[in-house]
Structure formats: C-alpha cells, structure tokens
Amino acid sequence: MHVRRDLVETLRAVAPALALARHPWWILGGAAVALHGADPGDVRDVDILLDARDCPAVFASLGIAIAAGQADSRFRSALFQQWLGGCLPVELFAGFAVLEQKAWQQVVLRSRQAIPVADFTVFVPEKAELITIMHRFGRPKDLGRIAALSPSGPSPSRSESA
C-alpha cells in the first residue's frame, strides 16, 4: 500500500500521543480511505475519533487543551481540538454525532482494523463500516470516497497495451 508522505509523517508525529490511549480510537474521513488503499481525493487533515476518557492524556501529550466541541450544520462532538504539529492538521474529537432526520445520532463504531504504517500501527473502521459511516455523512466528497472504496468503484488506470 502506498500512502502519501505527508499523511505518513503526520501519523508518525501523532502516534506517540495516541499510544497513550487506553481505549479504542479510529482514524476517519479521507485519511481512513487512503489507509484502506483507495484514492480519497484531497486529504486536507486527519480526523481521529477518541474515547473521551483518553482525551486528557492524548491532548496533554500534544500540548493542546481540551475544549468543548461545537456543532455545525451536520456534525458535532463533545470534545474537539486541532493539533498543528504535523504536515497536515489533525482534528481530535470525542462524543461524535451526526445530524440525521433532524436529530443528533451518536457515531458508534463497531469494527477496528489495524493498519501498519512505516514503523507504527494506526486503526480505522473496517471498509464496510467506513462506507456506512460516509453514507450517513452524505456530503459529495464522502460519496466520492465511497465510490473509491467500493469493489465496483473506480479502479486504478490500466495500460491499454498488450
């Protein structure tokens, strides 16, 4: 699997803090799609869903304060903070919810797949669950990422020469 260098370096930079987590955590969004080996399109940050109980240790290790999350028109989190110590911004959050049918619904992950990257391991939802989550999000970029992850989705270009 080939993962963009800026993503690998960002994950390497945040990995020591994530190693302090005592509960499961996951990388979501475009970074998770890339870690599954698909082309997510533009990846501008790394989204990491933490257990709220791990936020004090992880955030302190990164030198950032715990802050209450704020809702936007589609998403909200109980805790949220951005870390700018890697090549890409890292958004760390806990208590994550998505607005569905005019009600906030918690995003509860059931699968956790270990992905080795360089000399460390990160965790993402299994591909089928990641697709389900992105369907819930429903944004155009998520629909494109679903297509990239799907077996019938876009495939790498192939040479037409025989």
Accessible surface in RSA format (square Angstrom, percent):
REM  Atomic radii and reference values for relative SASA: ProtOr
REM  Chains: A
REM  Algorithm: Lee & Richards
REM  Probe-radius: 1.40
REM  Slices: 20
REM RES _ NUM      All-atoms   Total-Side   Main-Chain    Non-polar    All polar
REM                ABS   REL    ABS   REL    ABS   REL    ABS   REL    ABS   REL
RES MET A   1   133.53  69.1  41.31  27.3  92.22 219.6  54.38  46.2  79.14 104.9
RES HIS A   2   166.29  90.9 138.91  96.6  27.38  70.1  99.81 102.9  66.49  77.4
RES VAL A   3    15.71  10.3   4.62   4.2  11.09  26.7   6.16   5.4   9.54  25.9
RES ARG A   4    91.16  38.3  86.69  44.2   4.47  10.7  66.63  91.1  24.53  14.9
RES ARG A   5   193.37  81.2 183.96  93.8   9.41  22.4  70.50  96.3 122.87  74.5
RES ASP A   6    44.11  30.9  39.33  39.1   4.78  11.3  23.97  56.4  20.13  20.1
RES LEU A   7     2.05   1.1   2.05   1.5   0.00   0.0   2.05   1.4   0.00   0.0
RES VAL A   8    24.67  16.2  24.67  22.3   0.00   0.0  24.67  21.4   0.00   0.0
RES GLU A   9    59.57  34.2  55.67  42.1   3.89   9.3  17.24  33.4  42.32  34.6
RES THR A  10     0.00   0.0   0.00   0.0   0.00   0.0   0.00   0.0   0.00   0.0
RES LEU A  11     0.25   0.1   0.00   0.0   0.25   0.6   0.00   0.0   0.25   0.7
RES ARG A  12    88.68  37.2  84.28  43.0   4.41  10.5  49.36  67.5  39.33  23.8
RES ALA A  13    42.09  38.7  19.47  30.1  22.61  51.4  30.48  42.9  11.61  30.7
RES VAL A  14     0.22   0.1   0.22   0.2   0.00   0.0   0.22   0.2   0.00   0.0
RES ALA A  15    19.57  18.0  14.66  22.6   4.91  11.2  16.34  23.0   3.23   8.5
RES PRO A  16    89.01  64.9  75.89  69.2  13.12  47.7  83.57  69.0   5.44  33.8
RES ALA A  17     1.75   1.6   0.77   1.2   0.98   2.2   0.77   1.1   0.98   2.6
RES LEU A  18     3.31   1.8   2.03   1.5   1.28   3.2   2.08   1.5   1.22   3.3
RES ALA A  19    85.76  78.8  47.18  72.8  38.57  87.7  60.24  84.8  25.51  67.6
RES LEU A  20    87.39  48.7  75.14  53.8  12.26  30.8  78.88  55.4   8.51  22.9
RES ALA A  21    20.78  19.1   0.00   0.0  20.78  47.3   0.00   0.0  20.78  55.1
RES ARG A  22   212.95  89.4 175.30  89.4  37.65  89.6  61.67  84.3 151.28  91.7
RES HIS A  23    49.57  27.1  43.40  30.2   6.17  15.8  30.62  31.6  18.95  22.1
RES PRO A  24    65.18  47.5  62.36  56.9   2.81  10.2  63.29  52.3   1.89  11.7
RES TRP A  25    16.06   6.4  16.06   7.8   0.00   0.0   8.28   4.4   7.78  12.6
RES TRP A  26    32.02  12.9  32.02  15.5   0.00   0.0  32.02  17.1   0.00   0.0
RES ILE A  27     0.00   0.0   0.00   0.0   0.00   0.0   0.00   0.0   0.00   0.0
RES LEU A  28     4.52   2.5   4.17   3.0   0.36   0.9   4.17   2.9   0.36   1.0
RES GLY A  29     6.88   8.5   0.00   N/A   6.88   8.5   5.88  16.1   1.00   2.2
RES GLY A  30     5.27   6.5   0.00   N/A   5.27   6.5   0.68   1.9   4.59  10.3
RES ALA A  31     0.55   0.5   0.12   0.2   0.44   1.0   0.12   0.2   0.44   1.2
RES ALA A  32     0.00   0.0   0.00   0.0   0.00   0.0   0.00   0.0   0.00   0.0
RES VAL A  33     0.00   0.0   0.00   0.0   0.00   0.0   0.00   0.0   0.00   0.0
RES ALA A  34    12.23  11.2  10.36  16.0   1.87   4.3  10.80  15.2   1.43   3.8
RES LEU A  35     1.84   1.0   0.00   0.0   1.84   4.6   0.00   0.0   1.84   5.0
RES HIS A  36    29.90  16.3   6.05   4.2  23.85  61.0   4.68   4.8  25.22  29.3
RES GLY A  37    53.86  66.4   0.00   N/A  53.86  66.4  18.32  50.3  35.54  79.6
RES ALA A  38    19.93  18.3   6.26   9.7  13.67  31.1  14.76  20.8   5.17  13.7
RES ASP A  39   111.92  78.4  94.41  94.0  17.50  41.4  41.16  96.9  70.75  70.6
RES PRO A  40    19.58  14.3  11.03  10.1   8.55  31.1  12.56  10.4   7.02  43.6
RES GLY A  41    44.90  55.4   0.00   N/A  44.90  55.4  36.53 100.2   8.37  18.8
RES ASP A  42    87.74  61.5  66.46  66.1  21.29  50.3  41.07  96.7  46.67  46.5
RES VAL A  43     6.57   4.3   2.95   2.7   3.61   8.7   3.65   3.2   2.92   7.9
RES ARG A  44   184.18  77.3 170.98  87.2  13.21  31.4  64.98  88.8 119.20  72.2
RES ASP A  45    39.43  27.6  36.72  36.6   2.71   6.4   2.78   6.5  36.65  36.6
RES VAL A  46     0.00   0.0   0.00   0.0   0.00   0.0   0.00   0.0   0.00   0.0
RES ASP A  47    31.21  21.9  30.85  30.7   0.36   0.8   4.55  10.7  26.66  26.6
RES ILE A  48     0.00   0.0   0.00   0.0   0.00   0.0   0.00   0.0   0.00   0.0
RES LEU A  49    11.88   6.6  11.88   8.5   0.00   0.0  11.88   8.3   0.00   0.0
RES LEU A  50     5.23   2.9   0.18   0.1   5.05  12.7   0.79   0.6   4.44  11.9
RES ASP A  51    36.88  25.8  27.31  27.2   9.57  22.6  13.07  30.8  23.80  23.7
RES ALA A  52    49.53  45.5  39.71  61.3   9.82  22.3  40.06  56.4   9.47  25.1
RES ARG A  53   164.35  69.0 136.20  69.4  28.16  67.0  74.36 101.6  90.00  54.5
RES ASP A  54     4.33   3.0   3.66   3.6   0.67   1.6   0.71   1.7   3.62   3.6
RES CYS A  55     0.00   0.0   0.00   0.0   0.00   0.0   0.00   0.0   0.00   0.0
RES PRO A  56    73.27  53.4  66.71  60.8   6.56  23.8  69.08  57.0   4.19  26.0
RES ALA A  57    48.05  44.2  37.19  57.4  10.86  24.7  45.80  64.5   2.25   6.0
RES VAL A  58     0.00   0.0   0.00   0.0   0.00   0.0   0.00   0.0   0.00   0.0
RES PHE A  59     1.05   0.5   1.05   0.7   0.00   0.0   1.05   0.6   0.00   0.0
RES ALA A  60    73.34  67.4  49.45  76.3  23.89  54.3  56.44  79.5  16.90  44.8
RES SER A  61    61.47  51.9  20.26  27.0  41.21  94.9  16.03  34.1  45.44  63.7
RES LEU A  62    22.98  12.8   6.74   4.8  16.24  40.8  11.09   7.8  11.89  32.0
RES GLY A  63    68.92  85.0   0.00   N/A  68.92  85.0  36.09  99.0  32.83  73.5
RES ILE A  64    33.13  18.9  21.20  15.8  11.93  28.7  27.06  19.5   6.07  16.5
RES ALA A  65    72.72  66.9  58.17  89.8  14.55  33.1  67.02  94.4   5.70  15.1
RES ILE A  66    74.44  42.4  48.03  35.8  26.41  63.7  48.03  34.6  26.41  71.7
RES ALA A  67    40.27  37.0  33.73  52.1   6.53  14.9  40.27  56.7   0.00   0.0
RES ALA A  68    81.65  75.1  60.53  93.4  21.13  48.1  61.14  86.1  20.52  54.3
RES GLY A  69    18.80  23.2   0.00   N/A  18.80  23.2   0.61   1.7  18.19  40.7
RES GLN A  70   161.54  90.3 134.97  98.6  26.58  63.3  43.54  92.7 118.00  89.5
RES ALA A  71    60.91  56.0  27.23  42.0  33.68  76.6  27.39  38.6  33.52  88.8
RES ASP A  72    87.49  61.3  70.94  70.6  16.55  39.1  46.51 109.5  40.98  40.9
RES SER A  73   101.55  85.8  77.27 103.1  24.28  55.9  59.00 125.6  42.55  59.6
RES ARG A  74    71.18  29.9  71.18  36.3   0.00   0.0  33.51  45.8  37.67  22.8
RES PHE A  75    28.97  14.5  27.70  17.2   1.27   3.3  27.73  16.8   1.24   3.5
RES ARG A  76    99.68  41.9  96.20  49.0   3.47   8.3  20.41  27.9  79.26  48.0
RES SER A  77    13.20  11.2   7.13   9.5   6.07  14.0   3.62   7.7   9.59  13.4
RES ALA A  78    61.91  56.9  42.00  64.8  19.92  45.3  53.87  75.9   8.04  21.3
RES LEU A  79    37.89  21.1  37.89  27.1   0.00   0.0  37.89  26.6   0.00   0.0
RES PHE A  80    68.46  34.2  67.27  41.7   1.18   3.1  67.27  40.8   1.18   3.4
RES GLN A  81    41.94  23.5  41.77  30.5   0.17   0.4   1.14   2.4  40.81  30.9
RES GLN A  82    68.09  38.1  58.35  42.6   9.74  23.2  12.47  26.6  55.61  42.2
RES TRP A  83    31.34  12.6  30.88  14.9   0.45   1.1  21.60  11.5   9.73  15.8
RES LEU A  84   124.23  69.2  96.59  69.1  27.63  69.5  98.18  69.0  26.05  70.1
RES GLY A  85    48.05  59.2   0.00   N/A  48.05  59.2  22.47  61.7  25.57  57.3
RES GLY A  86    23.95  29.5   0.00   N/A  23.95  29.5   7.35  20.2  16.60  37.2
RES CYS A  87    82.94  62.7  44.66  49.8  38.28  90.0  16.33  41.4  66.62  71.8
RES LEU A  88    17.48   9.7  16.95  12.1   0.53   1.3  17.48  12.3   0.00   0.0
RES PRO A  89    42.43  30.9  41.40  37.7   1.02   3.7  41.66  34.4   0.77   4.8
RES VAL A  90     0.00   0.0   0.00   0.0   0.00   0.0   0.00   0.0   0.00   0.0
RES GLU A  91    40.53  23.3  40.53  30.7   0.00   0.0   0.00   0.0  40.53  33.1
RES LEU A  92     0.00   0.0   0.00   0.0   0.00   0.0   0.00   0.0   0.00   0.0
RES PHE A  93    13.99   7.0  13.99   8.7   0.00   0.0  13.99   8.5   0.00   0.0
RES ALA A  94     0.00   0.0   0.00   0.0   0.00   0.0   0.00   0.0   0.00   0.0
RES GLY A  95    29.69  36.6   0.00   N/A  29.69  36.6  18.49  50.7  11.20  25.1
RES PHE A  96    20.16  10.1  18.55  11.5   1.60   4.2  18.55  11.2   1.60   4.6
RES ALA A  97     0.73   0.7   0.73   1.1   0.00   0.0   0.73   1.0   0.00   0.0
RES VAL A  98     0.00   0.0   0.00   0.0   0.00   0.0   0.00   0.0   0.00   0.0
RES LEU A  99    51.05  28.4  50.01  35.8   1.04   2.6  50.01  35.1   1.04   2.8
RES GLU A 100    41.91  24.1  36.88  27.9   5.02  12.0  20.22  39.1  21.68  17.7
RES GLN A 101   180.63 101.0 142.58 104.2  38.04  90.6  57.59 122.6 123.04  93.3
RES LYS A 102   201.52  98.3 167.29 102.6  34.22  81.5 114.93 103.4  86.59  92.2
RES ALA A 103    43.76  40.2  38.80  59.9   4.95  11.3  43.76  61.6   0.00   0.0
RES TRP A 104    75.43  30.3  49.61  24.0  25.82  60.6  30.31  16.2  45.13  73.2
RES GLN A 105    75.32  42.1  74.11  54.2   1.21   2.9  12.79  27.2  62.54  47.4
RES GLN A 106    98.99  55.4  83.32  60.9  15.67  37.3  47.86 101.9  51.14  38.8
RES VAL A 107     8.60   5.7   0.58   0.5   8.02  19.3   0.58   0.5   8.02  21.8
RES VAL A 108    93.24  61.4  79.42  71.9  13.82  33.3  82.54  71.7  10.70  29.0
RES LEU A 109    17.55   9.8   0.45   0.3  17.10  43.0   0.45   0.3  17.10  46.0
RES ARG A 110   198.86  83.5 158.94  81.0  39.92  95.0  76.73 104.9 122.13  74.0
RES SER A 111    20.43  17.3  14.51  19.4   5.92  13.6  20.43  43.5   0.00   0.0
RES ARG A 112    88.50  37.2  59.93  30.5  28.58  68.0  23.14  31.6  65.36  39.6
RES GLN A 113    65.18  36.4  61.33  44.8   3.84   9.2  21.03  44.8  44.15  33.5
RES ALA A 114    55.66  51.2  37.33  57.6  18.33  41.7  37.33  52.6  18.33  48.6
RES ILE A 115    11.01   6.3  11.01   8.2   0.00   0.0  11.01   7.9   0.00   0.0
RES PRO A 116    98.55  71.8  90.62  82.6   7.93  28.8  90.85  75.0   7.70  47.8
RES VAL A 117     6.25   4.1   3.51   3.2   2.74   6.6   6.25   5.4   0.00   0.0
RES ALA A 118    72.64  66.8  13.51  20.8  59.13 134.5  34.99  49.3  37.66  99.8
RES ASP A 119   120.89  84.7  82.52  82.1  38.36  90.7  50.04 117.8  70.84  70.7
RES PHE A 120    33.39  16.7  20.14  12.5  13.25  34.5  30.62  18.6   2.77   7.9
RES THR A 121    62.57  44.5  47.77  48.4  14.80  35.3  21.85  29.4  40.71  61.5
RES VAL A 122     1.42   0.9   1.42   1.3   0.00   0.0   1.42   1.2   0.00   0.0
RES PHE A 123    43.10  21.6  43.10  26.7   0.00   0.0  43.10  26.1   0.00   0.0
RES VAL A 124     0.00   0.0   0.00   0.0   0.00   0.0   0.00   0.0   0.00   0.0
RES PRO A 125     0.00   0.0   0.00   0.0   0.00   0.0   0.00   0.0   0.00   0.0
RES GLU A 126    88.50  50.8  88.50  67.0   0.00   0.0  15.28  29.6  73.22  59.8
RES LYS A 127    86.87  42.4  84.61  51.9   2.26   5.4  37.92  34.1  48.95  52.1
RES ALA A 128    77.05  70.8  67.43 104.1   9.61  21.9  72.31 101.8   4.74  12.5
RES GLU A 129    30.61  17.6  25.50  19.3   5.11  12.2  23.07  44.6   7.54   6.2
RES LEU A 130     0.62   0.3   0.62   0.4   0.00   0.0   0.62   0.4   0.00   0.0
RES ILE A 131    30.37  17.3  30.37  22.6   0.00   0.0  30.37  21.9   0.00   0.0
RES THR A 132    78.29  55.7  76.28  77.3   2.01   4.8  51.97  69.8  26.32  39.8
RES ILE A 133     5.75   3.3   5.75   4.3   0.00   0.0   5.75   4.1   0.00   0.0
RES MET A 134     0.67   0.3   0.67   0.4   0.00   0.0   0.67   0.6   0.00   0.0
RES HIS A 135   106.55  58.2  90.06  62.6  16.48  42.2  60.89  62.7  45.66  53.1
RES ARG A 136    62.86  26.4  54.30  27.7   8.56  20.4  32.18  44.0  30.68  18.6
RES PHE A 137    11.08   5.5  10.02   6.2   1.06   2.8  10.02   6.1   1.06   3.0
RES GLY A 138    37.17  45.8   0.00   N/A  37.17  45.8  15.37  42.2  21.80  48.8
RES ARG A 139    73.96  31.1  71.31  36.3   2.66   6.3  37.77  51.6  36.19  21.9
RES PRO A 140   116.50  84.9 106.09  96.7  10.41  37.8 108.61  89.7   7.89  49.0
RES LYS A 141   110.80  54.1  96.70  59.3  14.09  33.6  59.56  53.6  51.23  54.6
RES ASP A 142     0.38   0.3   0.38   0.4   0.00   0.0   0.00   0.0   0.38   0.4
RES LEU A 143    90.14  50.2  82.87  59.3   7.27  18.3  83.81  58.9   6.32  17.0
RES GLY A 144    43.92  54.2   0.00   N/A  43.92  54.2  36.47 100.1   7.45  16.7
RES ARG A 145    17.18   7.2  16.65   8.5   0.53   1.3   2.32   3.2  14.86   9.0
RES ILE A 146    15.96   9.1  15.96  11.9   0.00   0.0  15.96  11.5   0.00   0.0
RES ALA A 147    40.05  36.8  35.14  54.2   4.90  11.2  39.87  56.1   0.18   0.5
RES ALA A 148    20.44  18.8   7.99  12.3  12.45  28.3   8.52  12.0  11.92  31.6
RES LEU A 149     5.86   3.3   0.28   0.2   5.58  14.0   1.42   1.0   4.45  12.0
RES SER A 150    27.70  23.4  21.80  29.1   5.90  13.6  12.76  27.2  14.94  20.9
RES PRO A 151   141.09 102.8  98.19  89.5  42.91 156.0 112.34  92.7  28.76 178.7
RES SER A 152   112.67  95.2  74.65  99.6  38.02  87.6  56.12 119.5  56.55  79.2
RES GLY A 153    19.74  24.3   0.00   N/A  19.74  24.3   8.77  24.1  10.96  24.6
RES PRO A 154    96.45  70.3  67.04  61.1  29.41 106.9  79.62  65.7  16.83 104.6
RES SER A 155    66.60  56.3  40.14  53.6  26.46  61.0  23.29  49.6  43.31  60.7
RES PRO A 156   110.32  80.4  95.13  86.7  15.19  55.2 107.72  88.9   2.60  16.2
RES SER A 157   118.28 100.0  81.82 109.2  36.46  84.0  54.12 115.3  64.16  89.9
RES ARG A 158   176.14  74.0 154.30  78.7  21.84  52.0  66.39  90.7 109.75  66.5
RES SER A 159    91.63  77.4  54.19  72.3  37.44  86.2  54.65 116.4  36.97  51.8
RES GLU A 160   171.54  98.5 137.18 103.8  34.37  81.8  69.64 134.7 101.91  83.2
RES SER A 161    92.02  77.8  63.17  84.3  28.84  66.4  50.71 108.0  41.30  57.9
RES ALA A 162   152.59 140.3  71.19 109.9  81.40 185.2 108.18 152.3  44.41 117.7
END  Absolute sums over single chains surface
CHAIN  1 A     8821.0       6647.6       2173.4       4966.5       3854.4
END  Absolute sums over all chains
TOTAL          8821.0       6647.6       2173.4       4966.5       3854.4
